[in-house]
Amino acid sequence: MATSAAPFSVRPVFIGWIVLLIQLPLQLFFTLWAGAFFGGLLSSLDLFSRGSPFIFFGVIAFFGIPAIAYYGKKLNYSRTEYRFFADHLEFEEGFFSINKKAIRFHDVREVTLHKGVFQRIYGLGTIYLATLATGSGQNFNPFVALGFGNVSASGVLFLTDRNVPPRGLIGFSLRMPGQVMGTPRDVLVHCRGRVVRCYPSQNGYHTAATIDEYRFADQ
């Protein structure tokens, strides 16, 4: 990829109160859970007065969960940048772990703009780019045409002859016929991802995996 400066770059917009609102159910759940579990555990040891452990751990969870969510999201957004070049897009995201990807514009099959309720308040939205390796939505999906059971914007469900444990890394290659892709010859794509779930069927094992990275083989 080009190393010259990008002519145009953008960063995601961080809205703090939306982050706090979205994590509210998780905050309430862990407040009750932490108070009941840790409070009950310490109360059984008779080290504190009655009720004190429940309140102590409940307060920690009530204020700690939103603080972690708020600053974690803020740090992640501060490290995320989308750089647009003449022929491709590069983006880098993440804080504790960094994820870098590049998308060539000629590989993009479909562009979708989604505006949620809160995004519309601030005039924001989320843009989804569908490429040859992820499919292009309901109208055209080369993976389904090739016999795959299901494909999302970042994953695939296929049939294997053995049980693959979840969270394991997996690599696979897809050869898509030229007549399906509308290209003069077959397109070979090498993919890497993680197994999400695996369950038995009559003919083998249905394995669902994410597509975290992909590259087109040299033709």
C-alpha positions as CSV (number, residue, x, y, z in Angstrom):
1,M,0.0,0.0,0.0
2,A,1.0,3.6,-0.5
3,T,3.0,5.2,2.2
4,S,2.4,8.8,1.1
5,A,0.2,11.1,3.1
6,A,-3.5,10.5,2.7
7,P,-5.3,13.4,0.9
8,F,-8.3,12.9,3.2
9,S,-8.8,11.4,6.6
10,V,-11.6,11.2,9.2
11,R,-12.0,10.0,12.7
12,P,-15.2,8.7,14.4
13,V,-17.2,11.1,16.6
14,F,-17.3,10.2,20.3
15,I,-20.6,11.0,22.1
16,G,-20.1,10.3,25.8
17,W,-23.7,10.3,27.0
18,I,-24.6,7.8,24.3
19,V,-21.9,5.4,25.5
20,L,-23.2,5.7,29.1
21,L,-26.7,5.1,28.0
22,I,-25.9,2.0,26.0
23,Q,-24.0,0.4,28.8
24,L,-26.7,1.1,31.4
25,P,-28.3,-2.4,31.4
26,L,-24.8,-3.9,31.9
27,Q,-24.1,-1.4,34.6
28,L,-27.2,-2.3,36.6
29,F,-26.7,-6.0,36.1
30,F,-23.1,-6.0,37.4
31,T,-24.1,-3.7,40.3
32,L,-26.6,-6.3,41.6
33,W,-24.3,-9.2,40.7
34,A,-21.2,-7.7,42.4
35,G,-23.1,-6.7,45.5
36,A,-24.7,-10.1,45.9
37,F,-21.7,-12.3,45.0
38,F,-18.8,-10.5,46.6
39,G,-20.9,-9.1,49.4
40,G,-22.4,-12.5,50.2
41,L,-18.9,-14.1,50.1
42,L,-17.4,-11.6,52.6
43,S,-20.5,-11.6,54.8
44,S,-20.1,-15.3,55.3
45,L,-16.7,-14.7,56.8
46,D,-18.1,-12.3,59.4
47,L,-15.4,-9.7,58.6
48,F,-17.8,-6.8,58.1
49,S,-20.9,-5.5,59.6
50,R,-24.2,-6.7,58.1
51,G,-25.0,-5.1,54.7
52,S,-21.6,-3.3,54.3
53,P,-20.1,-5.6,51.8
54,F,-23.2,-5.6,49.6
55,I,-23.2,-1.8,49.4
56,F,-19.4,-1.5,49.0
57,F,-19.1,-3.8,46.0
58,G,-22.3,-2.6,44.5
59,V,-21.1,1.0,44.6
60,I,-17.8,0.0,43.0
61,A,-19.6,-1.8,40.1
62,F,-22.1,1.0,39.7
63,F,-19.4,3.7,39.1
64,G,-16.6,1.4,37.8
65,I,-18.5,-0.2,34.9
66,P,-19.5,3.1,33.2
67,A,-16.0,4.6,33.8
68,I,-14.4,1.6,32.1
69,A,-16.9,1.8,29.2
70,Y,-16.6,5.6,28.8
71,Y,-12.8,5.8,28.9
72,G,-12.2,2.6,27.0
73,K,-14.5,3.7,24.1
74,K,-13.0,7.2,24.2
75,L,-9.4,5.8,23.9
76,N,-10.4,3.4,21.1
77,Y,-12.0,6.3,19.2
78,S,-9.0,8.5,19.7
79,R,-6.8,5.8,18.0
80,T,-9.2,5.1,15.1
81,E,-8.6,6.9,11.8
82,Y,-9.8,6.3,8.3
83,R,-7.4,7.4,5.6
84,F,-8.7,7.8,2.0
85,F,-6.2,7.5,-0.9
86,A,-6.8,7.8,-4.6
87,D,-7.4,4.0,-5.0
88,H,-7.9,2.6,-1.5
89,L,-9.0,3.1,2.0
90,E,-6.8,2.3,5.1
91,F,-8.0,2.3,8.7
92,E,-6.5,1.6,12.0
93,E,-8.6,1.0,15.2
94,G,-8.2,-0.3,18.7
95,F,-6.3,0.7,21.8
96,F,-5.1,-2.4,23.7
97,S,-4.9,-4.4,20.4
98,I,-4.5,-2.6,17.1
99,N,-6.3,-3.7,14.0
100,K,-5.2,-2.4,10.6
101,K,-7.0,-3.0,7.3
102,A,-6.9,-1.8,3.7
103,I,-9.7,-1.9,1.2
104,R,-9.2,-1.2,-2.5
105,F,-12.0,0.8,-4.0
106,H,-12.3,-1.4,-7.0
107,D,-13.1,-4.3,-4.7
108,V,-16.1,-2.5,-3.1
109,R,-19.4,-4.0,-4.3
110,E,-21.9,-2.1,-2.2
111,V,-22.0,0.9,0.1
112,T,-24.6,1.2,2.8
113,L,-25.3,4.1,5.1
114,H,-27.1,3.4,8.4
115,K,-28.4,6.1,10.7
116,G,-29.5,5.1,14.2
117,V,-31.9,7.1,16.4
118,F,-29.1,8.7,18.4
119,Q,-26.9,9.2,15.3
120,R,-29.6,11.2,13.6
121,I,-29.6,13.6,16.5
122,Y,-26.1,14.7,15.7
123,G,-26.3,14.2,12.0
124,L,-24.0,11.2,12.1
125,G,-24.2,7.7,10.5
126,T,-22.3,4.5,9.9
127,I,-21.0,3.5,6.4
128,Y,-20.7,-0.2,5.6
129,L,-18.5,-1.3,2.6
130,A,-19.2,-4.7,1.1
131,T,-16.3,-6.3,-0.8
132,L,-15.8,-9.5,-2.8
133,A,-14.7,-11.3,0.3
134,T,-17.7,-10.3,2.4
135,G,-20.5,-10.5,-0.1
136,S,-22.7,-7.6,-1.1
137,G,-26.0,-7.9,0.6
138,Q,-29.3,-9.6,-0.2
139,N,-29.3,-8.9,-3.9
140,F,-26.0,-10.4,-4.8
141,N,-24.0,-12.9,-2.6
142,P,-21.3,-14.9,-4.3
143,F,-20.8,-17.1,-1.2
144,V,-24.4,-18.3,-1.3
145,A,-24.1,-18.9,-5.0
146,L,-21.2,-21.2,-4.3
147,G,-23.1,-23.3,-1.8
148,F,-22.2,-21.7,1.6
149,G,-25.1,-21.8,4.1
150,N,-24.9,-18.2,5.3
151,V,-22.6,-15.1,5.0
152,S,-22.7,-11.9,7.1
153,A,-20.8,-8.7,6.5
154,S,-17.8,-10.2,8.4
155,G,-18.3,-14.0,8.6
156,V,-19.2,-17.2,6.9
157,L,-21.0,-20.4,7.8
158,F,-19.8,-23.6,6.0
159,L,-19.7,-27.3,6.3
160,T,-16.6,-29.2,7.7
161,D,-15.8,-32.9,8.3
162,R,-14.6,-32.3,11.8
163,N,-15.5,-30.4,15.0
164,V,-13.6,-27.1,15.2
165,P,-13.4,-25.6,18.8
166,P,-14.8,-22.1,19.2
167,R,-12.4,-19.2,19.5
168,G,-9.8,-21.1,17.5
169,L,-8.0,-19.5,14.6
170,I,-8.9,-20.8,11.1
171,G,-7.7,-20.2,7.6
172,F,-9.5,-21.0,4.4
173,S,-9.4,-20.2,0.7
174,L,-12.4,-19.5,-1.5
175,R,-12.3,-19.9,-5.3
176,M,-15.1,-18.0,-6.9
177,P,-15.9,-18.8,-10.5
178,G,-15.5,-16.1,-13.0
179,Q,-19.0,-16.5,-14.4
180,V,-20.4,-15.8,-10.9
181,M,-18.1,-12.9,-10.2
182,G,-18.3,-11.4,-13.7
183,T,-14.6,-11.6,-14.2
184,P,-12.6,-13.2,-17.0
185,R,-11.1,-15.9,-14.7
186,D,-11.7,-17.4,-11.3
187,V,-11.0,-15.3,-8.2
188,L,-9.1,-16.9,-5.3
189,V,-9.4,-15.3,-1.9
190,H,-7.3,-16.4,1.2
191,C,-9.1,-15.7,4.4
192,R,-8.2,-15.8,8.1
193,G,-10.6,-15.6,11.0
194,R,-11.9,-17.1,14.3
195,V,-14.4,-19.8,14.9
196,V,-17.6,-18.5,16.5
197,R,-19.6,-21.8,16.9
198,C,-19.6,-25.3,15.6
199,Y,-22.5,-27.8,15.7
200,P,-23.1,-31.3,14.2
201,S,-25.4,-32.0,11.3
202,Q,-26.2,-35.1,9.2
203,N,-23.4,-34.4,6.7
204,G,-20.7,-33.1,9.1
205,Y,-20.3,-30.0,11.2
206,H,-21.7,-26.5,10.5
207,T,-18.9,-24.1,11.4
208,A,-19.4,-20.3,11.7
209,A,-16.3,-18.2,11.5
210,T,-15.5,-14.5,11.2
211,I,-13.5,-13.1,8.3
212,D,-10.9,-10.9,10.1
213,E,-8.4,-10.7,7.3
214,Y,-8.4,-11.6,3.6
215,R,-6.2,-11.1,0.6
216,F,-6.6,-11.9,-3.1
217,A,-4.1,-14.5,-4.5
218,D,-1.8,-13.4,-7.2
219,Q,-3.4,-14.4,-10.5
